[in-house]
Amino acid sequence: GRGYKAAAAAGRARDPQPLAMSSLAAVRAGYEGFDPRAYLQNNYVPPRADFSSEDCVVPWKLRCLAETFASGEIRGRTLIDVGSGPTIYQLLSACDHFEEIVATDYLAVNREELRRWARGEPGTFDWSPFIRHVCKIEGRGEPWQDKERRLRGRLRRILPIDVHQPDPLGAPLRPPADALLSAFCLEAVSPDRASFARALAHVGSLLRPGGHALLLGALGESFYLAGAARLPVVPLAEDDVRGALAGAGFALRDFRSYLMPPALKTGVDDVAGVFFAHAQKPPEA
Ligand code: SAM
């Protein structure tokens, strides 16, 4: 018969589960040290959040979202943001088009940070430059305080989530979301491309047929820092994102990418670029 080694190799080929579990466990362990304040400081202050230059990464992200929501086509009752982290910039254009924004994160420290911002507690991160900038590029002359108030009012549910579970919220969202947004989450919590693709399919199940999905994320990144934590990231190419969207049953509507300029390579990660994808779940047959 076959030797032990051959049998073991065949077993591994059939069932990659033990290996996948251990690398997922490593990602989870990494997030135990995630420091929201350090993460915000690394990514959401100058030079990355420099509003004097449209070529800078944060204004690029905000413009992708503002332009996409400006069509008026993406709207409804509920938008769910997956892996919100301690940030709200990704919701600023979205919040005008939905009655409710559901924010989610795996970590309690991030959900707490969002809750404190939504309640207007003192000492939270200052998002006002982001809100001002979005009001400016949306060009409706809206006072930024009005947008801040609207987002706070619509951010009513901040839920725990794990994108590695087939049912990421632990129970189906009822009714399912009219739109799905996720920024820099799936690739930052997945040990490999297969795990990224599965996570995308899991979160896709939260969206109603015909609903829109907007993804922002890192290209070619292998790690990022958030205080003492060094988080592994699956380095994605543009085609990995397109392939995962197609595999999860989405039709691609728009795809854009941004090349990280050398001046923004600050050592807090090794990101090569950023992608933006707008996709749509086909309407029910
Ligand atoms: N969306 C924010 C942004 O655009 O800056 C935060 C992105 S941060 C790179 C990745 C987020 O994924 C963190 O907030 C982390 O807590 C969250 N996360 C970690 N493990 C997760 C999991 N299994 N499911 C969902 N989110 C997870």
py3Dmol code that shows the C-alpha trace and the ligand (Angstrom):
import py3Dmol

protein = """\
ATOM      1  CA  GLY A   1       0.000   0.000   0.000  1.00  0.00           C
ATOM      2  CA  ARG A   2       0.977   3.661   0.093  1.00  0.00           C
ATOM      3  CA  GLY A   3       3.539   4.823   2.595  1.00  0.00           C
ATOM      4  CA  TYR A   4       2.711   7.217   5.421  1.00  0.00           C
ATOM      5  CA  LYS A   5       4.184  10.210   3.608  1.00  0.00           C
ATOM      6  CA  ALA A   6       2.130   9.656   0.474  1.00  0.00           C
ATOM      7  CA  ALA A   7      -1.041   9.201   2.505  1.00  0.00           C
ATOM      8  CA  ALA A   8      -0.332  12.311   4.535  1.00  0.00           C
ATOM      9  CA  ALA A   9       0.375  14.300   1.367  1.00  0.00           C
ATOM     10  CA  ALA A  10      -2.874  13.057  -0.196  1.00  0.00           C
ATOM     11  CA  GLY A  11      -4.729  13.997   2.986  1.00  0.00           C
ATOM     12  CA  ARG A  12      -3.288  17.491   2.895  1.00  0.00           C
ATOM     13  CA  ALA A  13      -4.177  17.890  -0.767  1.00  0.00           C
ATOM     14  CA  ARG A  14      -7.762  16.890  -0.053  1.00  0.00           C
ATOM     15  CA  ASP A  15      -8.141  18.940   3.087  1.00  0.00           C
ATOM     16  CA  PRO A  16      -6.169  22.172   3.432  1.00  0.00           C
ATOM     17  CA  GLN A  17      -8.191  23.028   6.546  1.00  0.00           C
ATOM     18  CA  PRO A  18      -5.526  22.609   9.285  1.00  0.00           C
ATOM     19  CA  LEU A  19      -3.112  24.903   7.427  1.00  0.00           C
ATOM     20  CA  ALA A  20      -5.813  27.491   6.642  1.00  0.00           C
ATOM     21  CA  MET A  21      -6.983  27.470  10.259  1.00  0.00           C
ATOM     22  CA  SER A  22      -3.533  28.090  11.635  1.00  0.00           C
ATOM     23  CA  SER A  23      -2.839  31.095   9.361  1.00  0.00           C
ATOM     24  CA  LEU A  24      -6.288  32.546  10.158  1.00  0.00           C
ATOM     25  CA  ALA A  25      -5.457  32.096  13.830  1.00  0.00           C
ATOM     26  CA  ALA A  26      -2.220  34.025  13.228  1.00  0.00           C
ATOM     27  CA  VAL A  27      -4.165  36.916  11.640  1.00  0.00           C
ATOM     28  CA  ARG A  28      -6.581  36.927  14.589  1.00  0.00           C
ATOM     29  CA  ALA A  29      -3.735  36.933  17.092  1.00  0.00           C
ATOM     30  CA  GLY A  30      -2.178  39.907  15.257  1.00  0.00           C
ATOM     31  CA  TYR A  31      -5.364  41.949  15.661  1.00  0.00           C
ATOM     32  CA  GLU A  32      -5.273  41.533  19.449  1.00  0.00           C
ATOM     33  CA  GLY A  33      -2.531  44.190  19.436  1.00  0.00           C
ATOM     34  CA  PHE A  34      -4.266  46.552  16.951  1.00  0.00           C
ATOM     35  CA  ASP A  35      -4.119  50.107  18.283  1.00  0.00           C
ATOM     36  CA  PRO A  36      -6.868  52.303  16.728  1.00  0.00           C
ATOM     37  CA  ARG A  37      -5.086  55.562  17.612  1.00  0.00           C
ATOM     38  CA  ALA A  38      -1.816  54.440  16.018  1.00  0.00           C
ATOM     39  CA  TYR A  39      -3.669  53.198  12.924  1.00  0.00           C
ATOM     40  CA  LEU A  40      -5.401  56.577  12.523  1.00  0.00           C
ATOM     41  CA  GLN A  41      -2.125  58.388  13.029  1.00  0.00           C
ATOM     42  CA  ASN A  42      -0.381  56.231  10.406  1.00  0.00           C
ATOM     43  CA  ASN A  43      -3.012  56.672   7.711  1.00  0.00           C
ATOM     44  CA  TYR A  44      -5.335  59.605   8.333  1.00  0.00           C
ATOM     45  CA  VAL A  45      -3.056  62.589   9.030  1.00  0.00           C
ATOM     46  CA  PRO A  46      -0.586  64.250   6.611  1.00  0.00           C
ATOM     47  CA  PRO A  47       1.203  63.266   4.456  1.00  0.00           C
ATOM     48  CA  ARG A  48      -1.425  60.648   3.493  1.00  0.00           C
ATOM     49  CA  ALA A  49      -4.361  62.877   4.398  1.00  0.00           C
ATOM     50  CA  ASP A  50      -3.170  66.053   2.678  1.00  0.00           C
ATOM     51  CA  PHE A  51      -6.171  67.898   1.286  1.00  0.00           C
ATOM     52  CA  SER A  52      -4.113  70.512  -0.551  1.00  0.00           C
ATOM     53  CA  SER A  53      -3.280  67.946  -3.242  1.00  0.00           C
ATOM     54  CA  GLU A  54      -5.779  65.884  -5.215  1.00  0.00           C
ATOM     55  CA  ASP A  55      -2.900  63.501  -6.050  1.00  0.00           C
ATOM     56  CA  CYS A  56      -2.671  62.400  -2.455  1.00  0.00           C
ATOM     57  CA  VAL A  57      -4.145  59.019  -1.514  1.00  0.00           C
ATOM     58  CA  VAL A  58      -6.880  60.100   0.903  1.00  0.00           C
ATOM     59  CA  PRO A  59      -8.400  62.706  -1.492  1.00  0.00           C
ATOM     60  CA  TRP A  60      -8.231  60.011  -4.226  1.00  0.00           C
ATOM     61  CA  LYS A  61     -10.263  57.583  -2.098  1.00  0.00           C
ATOM     62  CA  LEU A  62     -12.820  60.265  -1.204  1.00  0.00           C
ATOM     63  CA  ARG A  63     -13.169  61.273  -4.867  1.00  0.00           C
ATOM     64  CA  CYS A  64     -13.822  57.669  -5.989  1.00  0.00           C
ATOM     65  CA  LEU A  65     -16.674  57.447  -3.498  1.00  0.00           C
ATOM     66  CA  ALA A  66     -18.046  60.966  -4.145  1.00  0.00           C
ATOM     67  CA  GLU A  67     -18.113  60.434  -7.917  1.00  0.00           C
ATOM     68  CA  THR A  68     -19.737  57.016  -7.615  1.00  0.00           C
ATOM     69  CA  PHE A  69     -22.499  58.176  -5.267  1.00  0.00           C
ATOM     70  CA  ALA A  70     -23.049  61.355  -7.338  1.00  0.00           C
ATOM     71  CA  SER A  71     -24.815  59.261 -10.010  1.00  0.00           C
ATOM     72  CA  GLY A  72     -27.716  58.833  -7.553  1.00  0.00           C
ATOM     73  CA  GLU A  73     -28.056  55.208  -8.686  1.00  0.00           C
ATOM     74  CA  ILE A  74     -26.778  53.732  -5.415  1.00  0.00           C
ATOM     75  CA  ARG A  75     -29.356  54.371  -2.734  1.00  0.00           C
ATOM     76  CA  GLY A  76     -31.825  52.630  -0.464  1.00  0.00           C
ATOM     77  CA  ARG A  77     -32.736  51.910   3.113  1.00  0.00           C
ATOM     78  CA  THR A  78     -29.530  50.327   4.468  1.00  0.00           C
ATOM     79  CA  LEU A  79     -25.847  50.418   3.601  1.00  0.00           C
ATOM     80  CA  ILE A  80     -23.501  48.072   5.456  1.00  0.00           C
ATOM     81  CA  ASP A  81     -19.824  48.942   5.850  1.00  0.00           C
ATOM     82  CA  VAL A  82     -17.672  45.868   6.476  1.00  0.00           C
ATOM     83  CA  GLY A  83     -14.584  46.204   8.677  1.00  0.00           C
ATOM     84  CA  SER A  84     -15.164  49.883   9.405  1.00  0.00           C
ATOM     85  CA  GLY A  85     -12.283  49.988  11.856  1.00  0.00           C
ATOM     86  CA  PRO A  86     -12.028  53.289  13.749  1.00  0.00           C
ATOM     87  CA  THR A  87     -12.777  55.324  10.567  1.00  0.00           C
ATOM     88  CA  ILE A  88     -15.808  57.129   9.105  1.00  0.00           C
ATOM     89  CA  TYR A  89     -14.322  58.864   6.017  1.00  0.00           C
ATOM     90  CA  GLN A  90     -15.660  56.019   3.825  1.00  0.00           C
ATOM     91  CA  LEU A  91     -19.249  56.848   4.865  1.00  0.00           C
ATOM     92  CA  LEU A  92     -19.262  60.573   4.090  1.00  0.00           C
ATOM     93  CA  SER A  93     -20.623  60.434   0.538  1.00  0.00           C
ATOM     94  CA  ALA A  94     -22.630  57.260   1.195  1.00  0.00           C
ATOM     95  CA  CYS A  95     -24.632  58.676   4.089  1.00  0.00           C
ATOM     96  CA  ASP A  96     -26.653  61.057   1.887  1.00  0.00           C
ATOM     97  CA  HIS A  97     -28.206  58.135  -0.001  1.00  0.00           C
ATOM     98  CA  PHE A  98     -29.308  55.730   2.774  1.00  0.00           C
ATOM     99  CA  GLU A  99     -31.656  55.976   5.725  1.00  0.00           C
ATOM    100  CA  GLU A 100     -29.344  53.860   7.855  1.00  0.00           C
ATOM    101  CA  ILE A 101     -25.624  53.105   7.826  1.00  0.00           C
ATOM    102  CA  VAL A 102     -24.610  49.879   9.583  1.00  0.00           C
ATOM    103  CA  ALA A 103     -20.943  49.967  10.598  1.00  0.00           C
ATOM    104  CA  THR A 104     -19.169  46.741  11.565  1.00  0.00           C
ATOM    105  CA  ASP A 105     -15.847  45.581  12.940  1.00  0.00           C
ATOM    106  CA  TYR A 106     -14.232  42.491  14.419  1.00  0.00           C
ATOM    107  CA  LEU A 107     -12.602  44.441  17.256  1.00  0.00           C
ATOM    108  CA  ALA A 108     -14.479  45.916  20.218  1.00  0.00           C
ATOM    109  CA  VAL A 109     -11.899  48.746  20.508  1.00  0.00           C
ATOM    110  CA  ASN A 110     -12.803  49.919  16.994  1.00  0.00           C
ATOM    111  CA  ARG A 111     -16.549  49.633  17.550  1.00  0.00           C
ATOM    112  CA  GLU A 112     -16.147  51.656  20.743  1.00  0.00           C
ATOM    113  CA  GLU A 113     -14.120  54.339  18.930  1.00  0.00           C
ATOM    114  CA  LEU A 114     -16.918  54.657  16.338  1.00  0.00           C
ATOM    115  CA  ARG A 115     -19.598  54.798  19.028  1.00  0.00           C
ATOM    116  CA  ARG A 116     -17.765  57.600  20.795  1.00  0.00           C
ATOM    117  CA  TRP A 117     -17.481  59.568  17.538  1.00  0.00           C
ATOM    118  CA  ALA A 118     -21.155  58.976  16.693  1.00  0.00           C
ATOM    119  CA  ARG A 119     -22.150  60.310  20.131  1.00  0.00           C
ATOM    120  CA  GLY A 120     -19.948  63.347  19.643  1.00  0.00           C
ATOM    121  CA  GLU A 121     -17.829  62.590  22.695  1.00  0.00           C
ATOM    122  CA  PRO A 122     -14.787  64.807  23.199  1.00  0.00           C
ATOM    123  CA  GLY A 123     -11.314  63.452  22.492  1.00  0.00           C
ATOM    124  CA  THR A 124     -12.245  61.387  19.439  1.00  0.00           C
ATOM    125  CA  PHE A 125     -10.360  61.626  16.157  1.00  0.00           C
ATOM    126  CA  ASP A 126     -10.949  64.894  14.264  1.00  0.00           C
ATOM    127  CA  TRP A 127     -12.646  63.976  10.996  1.00  0.00           C
ATOM    128  CA  SER A 128     -13.628  67.592  10.229  1.00  0.00           C
ATOM    129  CA  PRO A 129     -10.956  68.121   7.513  1.00  0.00           C
ATOM    130  CA  PHE A 130     -12.327  65.017   5.732  1.00  0.00           C
ATOM    131  CA  ILE A 131     -15.933  66.203   6.063  1.00  0.00           C
ATOM    132  CA  ARG A 132     -15.048  69.682   4.776  1.00  0.00           C
ATOM    133  CA  HIS A 133     -13.182  68.183   1.835  1.00  0.00           C
ATOM    134  CA  VAL A 134     -16.064  65.879   0.874  1.00  0.00           C
ATOM    135  CA  CYS A 135     -18.551  68.786   1.041  1.00  0.00           C
ATOM    136  CA  LYS A 136     -16.199  70.736  -1.225  1.00  0.00           C
ATOM    137  CA  ILE A 137     -15.809  68.022  -3.871  1.00  0.00           C
ATOM    138  CA  GLU A 138     -19.529  67.196  -3.786  1.00  0.00           C
ATOM    139  CA  GLY A 139     -20.005  70.851  -4.695  1.00  0.00           C
ATOM    140  CA  ARG A 140     -23.469  71.403  -3.248  1.00  0.00           C
ATOM    141  CA  GLY A 141     -22.305  74.127  -0.873  1.00  0.00           C
ATOM    142  CA  GLU A 142     -23.472  72.091   2.104  1.00  0.00           C
ATOM    143  CA  PRO A 143     -22.113  73.254   5.486  1.00  0.00           C
ATOM    144  CA  TRP A 144     -19.838  70.451   6.761  1.00  0.00           C
ATOM    145  CA  GLN A 145     -21.575  70.386  10.150  1.00  0.00           C
ATOM    146  CA  ASP A 146     -24.799  69.336   8.402  1.00  0.00           C
ATOM    147  CA  LYS A 147     -23.101  66.320   6.869  1.00  0.00           C
ATOM    148  CA  GLU A 148     -21.491  65.418  10.197  1.00  0.00           C
ATOM    149  CA  ARG A 149     -24.874  65.594  11.916  1.00  0.00           C
ATOM    150  CA  ARG A 150     -26.527  63.506   9.189  1.00  0.00           C
ATOM    151  CA  LEU A 151     -23.898  60.743   9.394  1.00  0.00           C
ATOM    152  CA  ARG A 152     -24.057  60.654  13.199  1.00  0.00           C
ATOM    153  CA  GLY A 153     -27.850  60.380  13.031  1.00  0.00           C
ATOM    154  CA  ARG A 154     -27.764  57.558  10.495  1.00  0.00           C
ATOM    155  CA  LEU A 155     -25.010  55.532  12.168  1.00  0.00           C
ATOM    156  CA  ARG A 156     -27.344  53.682  14.507  1.00  0.00           C
ATOM    157  CA  ARG A 157     -25.978  50.116  14.459  1.00  0.00           C
ATOM    158  CA  ILE A 158     -22.297  49.284  15.047  1.00  0.00           C
ATOM    159  CA  LEU A 159     -22.076  45.490  14.962  1.00  0.00           C
ATOM    160  CA  PRO A 160     -19.438  42.799  15.506  1.00  0.00           C
ATOM    161  CA  ILE A 161     -18.457  40.936  12.334  1.00  0.00           C
ATOM    162  CA  ASP A 162     -16.123  38.156  11.215  1.00  0.00           C
ATOM    163  CA  VAL A 163     -15.750  37.966   7.439  1.00  0.00           C
ATOM    164  CA  HIS A 164     -14.335  34.435   7.714  1.00  0.00           C
ATOM    165  CA  GLN A 165     -17.701  33.094   8.826  1.00  0.00           C
ATOM    166  CA  PRO A 166     -20.177  32.153   6.075  1.00  0.00           C
ATOM    167  CA  ASP A 167     -22.671  34.162   8.151  1.00  0.00           C
ATOM    168  CA  PRO A 168     -20.391  37.144   9.022  1.00  0.00           C
ATOM    169  CA  LEU A 169     -22.838  38.852  11.434  1.00  0.00           C
ATOM    170  CA  GLY A 170     -23.807  35.570  13.112  1.00  0.00           C
ATOM    171  CA  ALA A 171     -27.323  35.960  11.710  1.00  0.00           C
ATOM    172  CA  PRO A 172     -28.563  37.145   8.331  1.00  0.00           C
ATOM    173  CA  LEU A 173     -29.121  40.890   8.025  1.00  0.00           C
ATOM    174  CA  ARG A 174     -32.898  41.385   7.684  1.00  0.00           C
ATOM    175  CA  PRO A 175     -33.783  42.881   5.354  1.00  0.00           C
ATOM    176  CA  PRO A 176     -30.506  42.400   3.459  1.00  0.00           C
ATOM    177  CA  ALA A 177     -28.444  45.511   2.763  1.00  0.00           C
ATOM    178  CA  ASP A 178     -29.199  47.637  -0.295  1.00  0.00           C
ATOM    179  CA  ALA A 179     -25.496  48.399  -0.639  1.00  0.00           C
ATOM    180  CA  LEU A 180     -22.227  47.035   0.693  1.00  0.00           C
ATOM    181  CA  LEU A 181     -19.065  49.006   1.293  1.00  0.00           C
ATOM    182  CA  SER A 182     -15.714  47.739   2.521  1.00  0.00           C
ATOM    183  CA  ALA A 183     -12.430  49.625   2.720  1.00  0.00           C
ATOM    184  CA  PHE A 184      -9.051  47.987   3.359  1.00  0.00           C
ATOM    185  CA  CYS A 185     -10.556  45.094   5.281  1.00  0.00           C
ATOM    186  CA  LEU A 186     -10.720  41.830   3.327  1.00  0.00           C
ATOM    187  CA  GLU A 187      -7.089  41.766   2.146  1.00  0.00           C
ATOM    188  CA  ALA A 188      -5.942  42.897   5.609  1.00  0.00           C
ATOM    189  CA  VAL A 189      -7.557  39.937   7.379  1.00  0.00           C
ATOM    190  CA  SER A 190      -6.951  37.152   4.833  1.00  0.00           C
ATOM    191  CA  PRO A 191      -3.830  34.975   4.840  1.00  0.00           C
ATOM    192  CA  ASP A 192      -4.064  34.210   1.100  1.00  0.00           C
ATOM    193  CA  ARG A 193      -6.031  34.961  -2.073  1.00  0.00           C
ATOM    194  CA  ALA A 194      -8.387  32.026  -1.613  1.00  0.00           C
ATOM    195  CA  SER A 195      -9.306  33.291   1.849  1.00  0.00           C
ATOM    196  CA  PHE A 196      -9.826  36.823   0.419  1.00  0.00           C
ATOM    197  CA  ALA A 197     -12.160  35.421  -2.261  1.00  0.00           C
ATOM    198  CA  ARG A 198     -14.117  33.394   0.309  1.00  0.00           C
ATOM    199  CA  ALA A 199     -14.428  36.416   2.626  1.00  0.00           C
ATOM    200  CA  LEU A 200     -15.792  38.468  -0.284  1.00  0.00           C
ATOM    201  CA  ALA A 201     -18.388  35.781  -1.007  1.00  0.00           C
ATOM    202  CA  HIS A 202     -19.341  35.691   2.691  1.00  0.00           C
ATOM    203  CA  VAL A 203     -19.936  39.440   2.903  1.00  0.00           C
ATOM    204  CA  GLY A 204     -21.685  39.379  -0.488  1.00  0.00           C
ATOM    205  CA  SER A 205     -24.401  37.290   1.163  1.00  0.00           C
ATOM    206  CA  LEU A 206     -25.369  40.359   3.259  1.00  0.00           C
ATOM    207  CA  LEU A 207     -26.367  42.241   0.096  1.00  0.00           C
ATOM    208  CA  ARG A 208     -29.730  41.999  -1.655  1.00  0.00           C
ATOM    209  CA  PRO A 209     -29.896  40.867  -5.285  1.00  0.00           C
ATOM    210  CA  GLY A 210     -29.374  43.890  -7.512  1.00  0.00           C
ATOM    211  CA  GLY A 211     -27.483  45.701  -4.735  1.00  0.00           C
ATOM    212  CA  HIS A 212     -24.230  47.566  -5.284  1.00  0.00           C
ATOM    213  CA  ALA A 213     -20.861  46.766  -3.700  1.00  0.00           C
ATOM    214  CA  LEU A 214     -18.020  49.267  -3.378  1.00  0.00           C
ATOM    215  CA  LEU A 215     -14.572  48.052  -2.405  1.00  0.00           C
ATOM    216  CA  LEU A 216     -11.456  50.047  -1.651  1.00  0.00           C
ATOM    217  CA  GLY A 217      -8.282  48.193  -0.819  1.00  0.00           C
ATOM    218  CA  ALA A 218      -4.552  47.754  -0.923  1.00  0.00           C
ATOM    219  CA  LEU A 219      -2.614  46.408  -3.916  1.00  0.00           C
ATOM    220  CA  GLY A 220       0.695  44.609  -3.466  1.00  0.00           C
ATOM    221  CA  GLU A 221       0.751  45.055   0.289  1.00  0.00           C
ATOM    222  CA  SER A 222       2.243  42.387   2.589  1.00  0.00           C
ATOM    223  CA  PHE A 223       1.959  44.094   6.005  1.00  0.00           C
ATOM    224  CA  TYR A 224       0.870  47.204   7.865  1.00  0.00           C
ATOM    225  CA  LEU A 225       1.554  48.572  11.321  1.00  0.00           C
ATOM    226  CA  ALA A 226      -0.930  49.701  13.974  1.00  0.00           C
ATOM    227  CA  GLY A 227       1.021  50.449  17.119  1.00  0.00           C
ATOM    228  CA  ALA A 228       2.708  47.325  18.472  1.00  0.00           C
ATOM    229  CA  ALA A 229       0.782  45.183  15.979  1.00  0.00           C
ATOM    230  CA  ARG A 230       2.260  44.198  12.619  1.00  0.00           C
ATOM    231  CA  LEU A 231      -0.597  42.833  10.544  1.00  0.00           C
ATOM    232  CA  PRO A 232       0.011  40.500   7.600  1.00  0.00           C
ATOM    233  CA  VAL A 233      -1.833  41.405   4.369  1.00  0.00           C
ATOM    234  CA  VAL A 234      -2.337  39.261   1.276  1.00  0.00           C
ATOM    235  CA  PRO A 235      -0.594  41.080  -1.600  1.00  0.00           C
ATOM    236  CA  LEU A 236      -3.239  41.494  -4.313  1.00  0.00           C
ATOM    237  CA  ALA A 237      -2.885  42.282  -7.999  1.00  0.00           C
ATOM    238  CA  GLU A 238      -5.723  44.049  -9.832  1.00  0.00           C
ATOM    239  CA  ASP A 239      -6.761  40.778 -11.468  1.00  0.00           C
ATOM    240  CA  ASP A 240      -7.075  39.064  -8.086  1.00  0.00           C
ATOM    241  CA  VAL A 241      -9.735  41.609  -7.151  1.00  0.00           C
ATOM    242  CA  ARG A 242     -11.548  41.248 -10.500  1.00  0.00           C
ATOM    243  CA  GLY A 243     -11.378  37.448 -10.224  1.00  0.00           C
ATOM    244  CA  ALA A 244     -12.691  37.373  -6.653  1.00  0.00           C
ATOM    245  CA  LEU A 245     -15.594  39.681  -7.572  1.00  0.00           C
ATOM    246  CA  ALA A 246     -16.512  37.512 -10.563  1.00  0.00           C
ATOM    247  CA  GLY A 247     -16.149  34.360  -8.424  1.00  0.00           C
ATOM    248  CA  ALA A 248     -18.519  35.817  -5.820  1.00  0.00           C
ATOM    249  CA  GLY A 249     -21.100  36.431  -8.567  1.00  0.00           C
ATOM    250  CA  PHE A 250     -20.647  40.185  -8.990  1.00  0.00           C
ATOM    251  CA  ALA A 251     -20.754  42.121 -12.258  1.00  0.00           C
ATOM    252  CA  LEU A 252     -17.983  44.718 -12.410  1.00  0.00           C
ATOM    253  CA  ARG A 253     -19.209  48.251 -13.132  1.00  0.00           C
ATOM    254  CA  ASP A 254     -16.071  50.344 -12.558  1.00  0.00           C
ATOM    255  CA  PHE A 255     -12.485  49.648 -11.574  1.00  0.00           C
ATOM    256  CA  ARG A 256      -9.843  52.274 -10.791  1.00  0.00           C
ATOM    257  CA  SER A 257      -6.369  52.107  -9.374  1.00  0.00           C
ATOM    258  CA  TYR A 258      -3.911  54.483  -7.767  1.00  0.00           C
ATOM    259  CA  LEU A 259      -0.135  54.121  -7.671  1.00  0.00           C
ATOM    260  CA  MET A 260       1.330  55.017  -4.277  1.00  0.00           C
ATOM    261  CA  PRO A 261       3.751  57.940  -4.805  1.00  0.00           C
ATOM    262  CA  PRO A 262       7.191  57.526  -3.162  1.00  0.00           C
ATOM    263  CA  ALA A 263       6.502  60.480  -0.824  1.00  0.00           C
ATOM    264  CA  LEU A 264       3.635  58.528   0.768  1.00  0.00           C
ATOM    265  CA  LYS A 265       5.755  55.435   1.412  1.00  0.00           C
ATOM    266  CA  THR A 266       6.273  56.282   5.056  1.00  0.00           C
ATOM    267  CA  GLY A 267       7.162  52.844   6.437  1.00  0.00           C
ATOM    268  CA  VAL A 268       3.801  52.184   8.135  1.00  0.00           C
ATOM    269  CA  ASP A 269       3.137  49.557   5.447  1.00  0.00           C
ATOM    270  CA  ASP A 270       4.512  48.400   2.089  1.00  0.00           C
ATOM    271  CA  VAL A 271       1.426  49.226   0.008  1.00  0.00           C
ATOM    272  CA  ALA A 272       2.146  49.603  -3.727  1.00  0.00           C
ATOM    273  CA  GLY A 273      -1.212  51.029  -4.754  1.00  0.00           C
ATOM    274  CA  VAL A 274      -4.931  51.253  -4.034  1.00  0.00           C
ATOM    275  CA  PHE A 275      -7.876  49.843  -5.972  1.00  0.00           C
ATOM    276  CA  PHE A 276     -11.480  50.972  -6.138  1.00  0.00           C
ATOM    277  CA  ALA A 277     -14.124  48.606  -7.472  1.00  0.00           C
ATOM    278  CA  HIS A 278     -17.825  49.203  -8.037  1.00  0.00           C
ATOM    279  CA  ALA A 279     -19.683  45.954  -8.652  1.00  0.00           C
ATOM    280  CA  GLN A 280     -23.284  44.858  -8.664  1.00  0.00           C
ATOM    281  CA  LYS A 281     -25.007  41.670  -7.562  1.00  0.00           C
ATOM    282  CA  PRO A 282     -27.250  40.475 -10.380  1.00  0.00           C
ATOM    283  CA  PRO A 283     -30.981  40.921  -9.774  1.00  0.00           C
ATOM    284  CA  GLU A 284     -32.808  37.732  -8.780  1.00  0.00           C
ATOM    285  CA  ALA A 285     -33.809  35.666 -11.799  1.00  0.00           C
TER     286      ALA A 285
END
"""
ligand_1 = """\
27
SAM
N -12.094 50.381 7.015
C -11.036 51.043 7.775
C -10.214 51.908 6.851
O -10.610 52.077 5.698
O -9.199 52.447 7.263
C -10.187 50.043 8.566
C -9.401 49.043 7.777
S -8.216 48.145 8.770
C -6.863 48.016 7.659
C -8.838 46.480 8.798
C -9.997 46.267 9.748
O -10.452 44.903 9.676
C -9.656 46.526 11.206
O -10.550 47.477 11.715
C -9.852 45.175 11.876
O -10.306 45.265 13.213
C -10.863 44.515 10.982
N -10.874 43.044 11.082
C -9.918 42.228 11.585
N -10.300 40.939 11.497
C -11.522 40.933 10.918
C -12.448 39.908 10.581
N -12.172 38.620 10.784
N -13.626 40.275 10.025
C -13.905 41.579 9.802
N -13.073 42.592 10.092
C -11.894 42.276 10.651
"""
view = py3Dmol.view(width=600, height=400)
view.addModel(protein, "pdb")
view.setStyle({"model": 0}, {"cartoon": {"style": "trace"}})
view.addModel(ligand_1, "xyz")
view.setStyle({"model": 1}, {"stick": {}})
view.zoomTo()
view.show()
